[in-house]
Amino acid sequence: MPPAEPGADGPHKPEVRGALAWTEHVGGVVFATTDRLGGVSAPPYDFLNLGGRVGDDPAAVAENRQRVAAAVGVVTDRLVLMAQVHGRDVAVLTDPPRSAPRVDAVVTARRELALVAMGADCAPVMLADPGAGIIGVAHAGRVGLVVGVLVAVVQKLRDLGARELVGRVGPAICGRCYEVPALTRDEVAAAVPAAATTTQWGTPGVDIGAGALATLHDLGVDATQVGGCTYESPALYSHRRDGVTGRHAGVVVLR
């Protein structure tokens, strides 16, 4: 499988821009995503790496996180990140945690907490019921789709009173680019049929965004996808394309 070539306007040429790539306000909820631009990390993490476990300078990561917190209107200690483990556990938060919970989904009814899910091919999924005043995020990659992290987080939100959920699926590697062994595609297809596909090379593939959207729609969530394919866009982090790289994120805040 050939590597993608970064475009001329890719992340290796800094540009002056804020820390958010996209934002949307739905009622009292703010949805946002980041990409590589607007931060201070040096290559190969250039520039807005939010991942603290990928080898980047901790001071640069801290500055990048502070910029994202400010951009979504919260103080840095209210930026809630997870120690993502490709599972289906969900943490319910009433206050900022003292350390990143080892889960792949978090939910809260607390205002001014910015919930963050990171990715570099996996999809950050943002969820909210603005009327009920409850929000959540999930880290949904191939493994997360199979083990049911989105089913788990939606159920937890509904247990806490959410009824009219809206969702946004952030950037993820697309089915044209995510090549996997046939057995892996079959495993994914058994759990989430919409995620199984064929790549641009005619080989077995998985479409994480399509699988996440289909799962949310099946659960009655009004969901859309935002952002592009991580592998194809040089403005996004992609572990499959680059190996050592940073992490962008999806963020949701209840005002």
Secondary structure, DSSP 8 states (H G I E B T S, - for coil): -------TTSTTS-----S-SEEEEETTEEEEE--S-S----TTS-S----SSSS--HHHHHHHHHHHHHHTT--GGGEE-----SS--EEEESS--SS--SSSEEEE--TT-EEEEEESSSEEEEEEETTTTEEEEEEE-HHHHHHTHHHHHHHHHHHTT--S-EEEE--B--TTT-B--HHHHHHHHHH-GGGEEE-TTSSEEE-HHHHHHHHHHHTT-EEEE-S-BTTT-TTS--HHHHSS---EEEEEEE-
